Amino acid sequence: MAPLPPKRIIPISQPALGEEEWQALREPVLSGWVTQGPKVAEFERQFSKHHRVKHAIAVSSCTTGLHLALLAMGVGQGDEVIVPAFTWIATANVVLHCGATPVFVDIDRLTYNLSLAELVQKVTARTKVVVPVHLFGRCSDIAAIRALLPADVKILEDAACAVGASLRGIPAGSQGDAAAFSFHPRKVITTGEGGMVTTNNDELAEIMNQLRNHGATVSEEQRHIGPKPYILPDFNLPGYNYRMTDLQGAIGVVQLSKLEALIKERSKWANWYKQRLSCIEWLRCPEESIDGNDSWQAYVVYVYPDKSPMTRNDIMEILLGKGIATRPGTHAVHMTNFYRRKFNIRPEQFPNAMDCDGQTIAIPLHNNMSAQDYEYVVEQLKSI
Ligand SMILES: *Cc1c(COP(=O)(O)O)cnc(C)c1O
């Protein structure tokens, strides 16, 4: 029997890590300072500078960052927090972890971000925070959202996908009352797990800073270099351990220095995909924002149910058989088991989220793909 031709395997995503990140680990490993310390502090300084925001506080994930931000904003029992119905499930889970109620709002099918027209209808006297998500690295319009909300309602940007993205020249994470970013390997830059909360508000920054470290008034590093290192700090709040390690901080500094180049390359291939895929009539490419810089965390296409030769899942199955990994865009959170049952929600209550849940496909776009890989993805999509 003739040997099978070598099969091309294109993962949905692959982190852009290399020799520099490997070398960056030497210092914390050899010094022995591996928990939150000088490398995390440097990462925070660089991150806040890059996103033009006063405070950046590194945490163990975007999820823990969102949790801290809601707690710092005083969210608790009886409060409502508005979240889009189409997002990663963590956006809604953290609201429940504060004892508050997530209120879903439908999305705009073209941008995949929350619909402003739907948002205004969901605001009540109990609304404490709105959490716009910059889904797949395209910024929600924070200024427009702010203009629609009563003055006492706070905005927490779920900027998990939006490291380095901007709208009208304003960086993601710099306009809301606070924002949370993710460094999970599916995002543009990674520290393994990891996240960053940002804010321009000194008071929120101080509370989040303490809450991530057991509620301690000073960090271990400050204590170590301070005048009386043997004195334990005092604790003002019942906090958590949501700290980032210095191993992650060291990698984060290197990753951040590459961010602009990584986004530039993604953006180039996003444009290329759009040109090459526009002739497929059953598929719609994502709209890039006209007045923004998207980070292209994921390239999510929409399959028209009435024009497609087969179902979305069948298309994904065929692509997998050709070695091309894909994923659904993300979840309609209100349709997942827990939320559907707990809040007794019907899928059709959020028709756009339901539709995107069933009809979107994230196709490979990351910084470890060759021109041949991209060409191969396009050829296989065209042959369907
Ligand atoms: C990835 C993601 C998260 C969670 O980030 P982690 O760092 O894995 O906790 C939250 N919200 C959105 C929109 C995401 O894409």
The ligand as an SDF file (V2000), in Angstrom:
LIG
                    3D

 15 15  0  0  0  0  0  0  0  0999 V2000
  -10.8520   34.2530   27.4180 C   0  0  0  0  0  0  0  0  0  0  0  0
  -11.9730   35.0690   27.9160 C   0  0  0  0  0  0  0  0  0  0  0  0
  -12.2290   35.2310   29.2790 C   0  0  0  0  0  0  0  0  0  0  0  0
  -11.4960   34.4710   30.3500 C   0  0  0  0  0  0  0  0  0  0  0  0
  -10.1230   34.6860   30.3740 O   0  0  0  0  0  0  0  0  0  0  0  0
   -9.2100   33.7840   31.3360 P   0  0  0  0  0  0  0  0  0  0  0  0
   -7.9010   34.5160   31.3600 O   0  0  0  0  0  0  0  0  0  0  0  0
   -9.1130   32.4330   30.7080 O   0  0  0  0  0  0  0  0  0  0  0  0
   -9.8570   33.7470   32.6680 O   0  0  0  0  0  0  0  0  0  0  0  0
  -13.2410   36.0940   29.6780 C   0  0  0  0  0  0  0  0  0  0  0  0
  -13.9860   36.7440   28.7620 N   0  0  0  0  0  0  0  0  0  0  0  0
  -13.7910   36.6050   27.4350 C   0  0  0  0  0  0  0  0  0  0  0  0
  -14.6380   37.3660   26.4650 C   0  0  0  0  0  0  0  0  0  0  0  0
  -12.7850   35.7430   26.9660 C   0  0  0  0  0  0  0  0  0  0  0  0
  -12.6190   35.5780   25.6450 O   0  0  0  0  0  0  0  0  0  0  0  0
  1  2  1  0
  2  3  1  0
  2 14  2  0
  3  4  1  0
  3 10  2  0
  4  5  1  0
  5  6  1  0
  6  7  2  0
  6  8  1  0
  6  9  1  0
 10 11  1  0
 11 12  2  0
 12 13  1  0
 12 14  1  0
 14 15  1  0
M  END
$$$$
